[in-house]
């Protein structure tokens, strides 16, 4: 396989976003993910994990308002 010429769409996508291939998932909040956070969302409640990317243990889900505070620098 030639890395310069990906053979599938998923390989091309991985080359474009090597650090966070999960950004295309609806259950990851992109703005938080770009700041280095886990950003996994619990879709039924809108709660989001504010722990660092690749954290150990389970996610800690916080209210959407808490995530907005983090993004605005109030927390």
C-alpha positions in Angstrom: 0.0 0.0 0.0 1.3 3.4 -0.9 0.8 6.1 1.8 0.9 8.9 -0.7 -2.1 7.4 -2.6 -4.7 6.1 -0.1 -6.9 3.3 -1.5 -10.1 4.0 0.4 -12.0 7.0 1.6 -11.4 6.1 5.3 -7.6 6.0 4.6 -7.8 9.4 3.0 -9.8 10.8 5.9 -7.2 9.4 8.4 -4.4 11.1 6.6 -6.3 14.5 6.7 -6.9 14.2 10.5 -4.3 11.9 11.9 -4.7 13.0 15.5 -8.5 12.8 15.8 -10.1 10.5 13.3 -13.2 10.5 15.6 -14.1 14.2 14.7 -16.4 13.0 12.0 -18.6 11.2 14.6 -21.8 12.9 15.7 -21.0 11.8 19.3 -17.9 13.9 19.6 -18.2 17.7 20.2 -15.7 19.1 17.6 -15.0 22.4 19.3 -14.0 20.8 22.5 -12.1 18.0 20.8 -9.9 20.5 19.0 -8.8 21.8 22.5 -7.4 18.4 23.4 -10.4 17.2 25.4 -12.1 13.8 25.1 -15.4 15.6 24.1 -17.4 12.4 23.8 -21.1 13.3 24.1 -24.0 11.3 25.6 -26.4 12.0 22.9 -29.7 11.6 24.8 -28.7 14.1 27.5 -26.2 16.3 25.7 -23.7 15.8 28.5 -20.1 15.9 27.4 -16.8 14.5 28.8 -14.3 17.3 29.6 -11.4 15.0 30.5 -8.2 15.1 28.4 -8.0 13.1 25.2 -7.2 9.4 25.8 -7.8 9.7 29.5 -7.7 6.6 31.7 -10.9 5.2 33.1 -14.5 6.1 32.2 -15.7 9.4 30.9 -17.0 12.0 33.3 -19.9 13.7 31.6 -20.8 17.3 32.4 -23.7 19.6 31.6 -23.6 21.3 28.2 -23.4 24.7 30.0 -20.2 23.5 31.7 -18.7 22.7 28.3 -19.7 26.1 27.0 -18.0 27.7 30.0 -14.8 25.8 29.2 -14.9 27.0 25.6 -15.5 30.6 26.6 -12.6 30.5 29.2 -14.8 30.9 32.2 -13.7 27.7 33.7 
